[in-house]
Amino acid sequence: MSKLPSLKNLSYLLALHQHQNFNRAAQACNVSQSTLSSGIQNLEEQLGCQLIERDHKSFLFTGMGEEVVEQARQILTSTEELLYFAQSQGKIMEGPLRLGCIPTIAPFLLGDLTKKLKADHPKLQLSIREDTTVNLLHLLRNGELDVLVLALPVDLQGNQSYVLGRDPFKLVMHSSLAEKLAEPVQYNQLPDNSIFLLEKEHCLTGHAVSACELADSSKINPFTATSLHSLVQMADAGLGATFIPQMAIDRGILNGTELVALQPSGQQASREIGLIYRPTTNRRTTFRKLAECIAQLLPEPLLK
């Protein structure tokens, strides 16, 4: 068998693809630009194909280069997982685990989850990244995260998932407004521009509008908030109503306010919570165990 490509040269290729600049890629790899360039050239020689088209000012990845990048990403991710497996001596809930979570779930789940994992699996080295769904899926694809906790439905981009549980939505408003309404609340009873939502970057907005069957856009205020806590503050000031997931209510987001939570319209006024992972992973047993831990902390567990 001819000499196999080195993991180091594969990492150089991935860095260049990520940064699209030789100098920045070399800095990210803590090597000189010439070392990175020669490593990629060596990789091309070993593979017997051109990965990058170069001139004195610019470069671009060839079609084969793009395909090799995808293969290299899988190889390096699998190698990293092998290292974790060896370091933990095959014990599924030991060693590093990098988890990503969206902002409308993270503050209301990760505290309890961290405590539970420390108590039940003290050798699991959990690190957490909070970000939007789009960014987290990108990080999962690039091997920078191992597993994600997201709200469903969402385009999984070829990844796989466990459905962990259901998180009902409540229509939250000041008690002085709520006492005039019956449940489930009919939106035509509310003034125009009286329902506040999160920015579109947060998938909760789309999930809430769809699940709660809010079809009348005239009821939605054009102002958008950056967090659930901001929505709570606006509703508590008597400015209108908003949708808040049950898990946030259970963790006390309405404490100290004069807000009440009512049942909104919609037969499935809820979102599902899922655990997302790459189909190529060899840590499925670990992720299944993690899924079981998370499901126990949700308002309506669904995991079977």
FENGIJO-V108567 format. One record per backbone hydrogen bond with DSSP energy under -1.0 kcal/mol. NH is the residue of the N-H (numbers start at 1). CO is the residue of the C=O. If there is no record, write none. Layout:
# FENGIJO-V108567
nh=NH co=CO
nh=NH co=CO
This chain:
# FENGIJO-V108567
nh=10 co=6
nh=11 co=7
nh=12 co=8
nh=13 co=9
nh=14 co=10
nh=15 co=11
nh=16 co=12
nh=17 co=13
nh=18 co=14
nh=19 co=15
nh=20 co=16
nh=25 co=21
nh=26 co=22
nh=27 co=23
nh=28 co=24
nh=29 co=25
nh=31 co=26
nh=36 co=32
nh=37 co=33
nh=38 co=34
nh=39 co=35
nh=40 co=36
nh=41 co=37
nh=42 co=38
nh=43 co=39
nh=44 co=40
nh=45 co=41
nh=46 co=42
nh=47 co=43
nh=48 co=44
nh=49 co=44
nh=53 co=60
nh=55 co=58
nh=60 co=53
nh=62 co=51
nh=66 co=62
nh=67 co=63
nh=68 co=64
nh=69 co=65
nh=70 co=66
nh=71 co=67
nh=72 co=68
nh=73 co=69
nh=74 co=70
nh=75 co=71
nh=76 co=72
nh=77 co=73
nh=78 co=74
nh=79 co=75
nh=80 co=76
nh=81 co=77
nh=82 co=78
nh=83 co=79
nh=84 co=80
nh=85 co=81
nh=86 co=82
nh=87 co=83
nh=88 co=84
nh=89 co=86
nh=90 co=85
nh=91 co=88
nh=94 co=91
nh=95 co=123
nh=97 co=125
nh=99 co=127
nh=100 co=147
nh=101 co=129
nh=102 co=149
nh=105 co=102
nh=106 co=102
nh=108 co=105
nh=109 co=106
nh=110 co=106
nh=113 co=109
nh=114 co=110
nh=115 co=111
nh=116 co=112
nh=117 co=113
nh=118 co=114
nh=119 co=115
nh=120 co=116
nh=121 co=117
nh=124 co=121
nh=125 co=95
nh=126 co=124
nh=127 co=97
nh=129 co=99
nh=131 co=101
nh=136 co=132
nh=137 co=133
nh=138 co=134
nh=139 co=135
nh=140 co=136
nh=141 co=137
nh=142 co=138
nh=143 co=140
nh=144 co=139
nh=145 co=139
nh=146 co=98
nh=147 co=98
nh=148 co=276
nh=149 co=100
nh=150 co=274
nh=152 co=272
nh=159 co=156
nh=160 co=277
nh=162 co=275
nh=164 co=273
nh=165 co=273
nh=166 co=300
nh=167 co=271
nh=169 co=269
nh=170 co=244
nh=171 co=262
nh=172 co=242
nh=173 co=260
nh=175 co=258
nh=177 co=174
nh=178 co=174
nh=179 co=175
nh=180 co=177
nh=181 co=178
nh=185 co=263
nh=189 co=186
nh=190 co=187
nh=193 co=218
nh=195 co=219
nh=196 co=241
nh=199 co=225
nh=202 co=199
nh=205 co=202
nh=207 co=203
nh=208 co=204
nh=209 co=205
nh=210 co=206
nh=211 co=207
nh=212 co=208
nh=213 co=210
nh=214 co=209
nh=215 co=213
nh=217 co=215
nh=219 co=216
nh=220 co=217
nh=221 co=195
nh=225 co=197
nh=231 co=227
nh=232 co=228
nh=233 co=229
nh=234 co=230
nh=235 co=231
nh=236 co=232
nh=237 co=233
nh=238 co=235
nh=239 co=234
nh=241 co=194
nh=242 co=172
nh=244 co=170
nh=246 co=168
nh=249 co=245
nh=250 co=246
nh=251 co=247
nh=252 co=249
nh=253 co=248
nh=255 co=252
nh=257 co=254
nh=260 co=173
nh=262 co=171
nh=270 co=268
nh=271 co=167
nh=272 co=152
nh=273 co=165
nh=274 co=150
nh=275 co=162
nh=276 co=148
nh=277 co=160
nh=281 co=278
nh=287 co=283
nh=288 co=284
nh=289 co=285
nh=290 co=286
nh=291 co=287
nh=292 co=288
nh=293 co=289
nh=294 co=290
nh=295 co=291
nh=296 co=292
nh=297 co=294
nh=298 co=295
nh=300 co=166
nh=302 co=164
nh=303 co=164
